[in-house]
């Protein structure tokens, strides 16, 4: 079921939150590495939970992870891990916290080699969902098939974020997601 269809079945309070995300973020290309990292970490934290939970905690995540500044997160020490694990405003899962830190370190390496995380993604495009999943599992921590799929769809690297009859679909196409770029 697409996000567009799923929104029809949401509670009214949750619908407002999801509509903002659906209409302004989901499927649109992300240009900045810190925002790509943010989306990856939010998708990782969603595993086993609802996206509503993550959307409600999004601003607290930003504060807790220093606005997803890759260099800062990569330099986190044990005291930062304990701070995050004690923060009730985020998901307090040690595996997910450690994945954020290790993935930030990995992205720094990718930035050195490719100039940016975005360039690394573009370098590997196009790939199928399965190919992307294998690449992410080799490269990052805590990145299974659904996490990779949602991250790539939500950031404009894989199609399927919106139904073709969804009004936002046309806006996403105008924003030139990588999956729609003609070579």
N, C-alpha and C positions, 0 to 999 in steps of 0.2 A: 504494500500500500504506500502510495506517495505521501509526502508531507502534506501536500495540498488536500488530498482526500482525508487524511488523518485529522486535519483540523476541523472537519465537519462533526467529529465525534467528541470533541473536547468540551470540558466544563467551561462555562462563560468566563470565569475568573482566569483560567489558564489560557483561554483563547486570545485574550488581549496580549498577554506576554508572548505567545507564539506568533501572533500576527505581525508584531513588530519585527521579530527575527525573520520570519518567512518573507516579509515584504521588503526588507532592507539589507539582509545579510546572507541568507541561505542561497547558495548557488552562485553568488556574485564573486568574481575574482578578487583575491586578496593580494595586494601588492607588497606589503611590508612583512619582513621576516618575523618581527615580534608578534604581529597579528596572526601570521600562519602558525607560529608556535603556540599562541593563545588558543587557536581553534583546535590544534592537535591535543593540547593538554585538556581542554574542555571535553573533547570527544573521548579521551582516555578515561576521564573521571566519570563520564556518563555510563561506562560499562557496568551493567547490572542494575542500573537506576533509570529513572525517567529523564527525558530531556527537559521536562518542566522543572525538575529539581535543579538541574544545572543552570537553566536560565534564571531561576530565582536567586541562585548563588553567584551569578556571573560577576557582579561588581565586587563581591567579597573576595572572589578568586583573584581579580585584578589587583586588589590591595595586597592580599597575602603573598602574591607572586611578583611583587614590584612591577606591576603593569606588564607582566610577561616579558620583561627585559631579559633577553637570552643570556647576556654576559653576567648579569647579576644572579640569575637562577643557576647558571653553571658554576658559580663560585660559592653556592650555599654549603655551609658546614653543618655539623651535627646540631648546633644550637638552632639553626634555621629549620632543620628537619623536625626538631622537637616543637618549635613554634608553630609549624604547619600542622603537626599532629594534634596540637592542643587547640587549634582554631575551629570552633564549632560552626563557623560561617562557610567552611569548605568541606570537601569530602576528606575525612581523616583516615586514609588508607595508606599504610607505609609503602606498599608496592607502587601505588600510583604517585605518591610524593617522590619516591626514589626514581621512578621513570621520568618524571618531569625534569629532575636534575640531570640525570644521565642523558636524556634526549637533548637538553640544552647544550651539554658538552659535545654531543654528536653534531648538532647543528653548527656549532662554532667550527668544527673540523670541515663540514661541508661548505661553509662560507669561505674558509681559506682556500679550498680546492676549486669551488665553482663561482665564487664571488658573492653568492647569497643562497639561502635555502630555496627561494623562489627559482633561481637558476638551476639548482639541482633537480627540482621537480620538473622544470621545463626540459632539461637535458634528457630525462627519462621518458618524456611524453612522446608518443602515445603508448600506453600499455593497457592491457585488459585489467579487470578488477583482480583476477588471480595473480597476474604478473606484478601488479602494484603491491599486493599483499605479501608476496614472497620477498620483494625488495624491501619493504618496510620491516618485515620480521628479521631480515638480515641486518638492517641498519639501526632500527630503534627498539626500544623496550615497550612492552605492554601494547603491542599493535597487532591485534587479530583482524580477521577479515571484515567484520562489521565496523570496527573503529576506523580502519583504513578506508573502507567504502564511504562512510559518512564524512570523514575528514575531506576526502578528495571531491566528493559531490558538493559538500558545503562550501568548498573553496574554489570551485569552478574548474576542477581537473577531470571530473567524470560527469557525463550527462545523467539526467534523471532527478535532479533536485525538484523540478516542477513539472506538472502535467503540461502538455502542449497547449491546452485550452486555458491554463491559468494565466491571468493578466501579467503576473510577475515574470513568467517565462520569457515574454518579449523583452522585458527590461533587462533580464539576465543576458539574453542574446546581444542586446545593444552594448552591454558592458564587456563583450568579447571574452567569454570564458575560454580557456585553453582548449577544451574539448571541441569547440566549434571553430577554432582557427583553421582556416584553409591554408595548407602549405604550398 
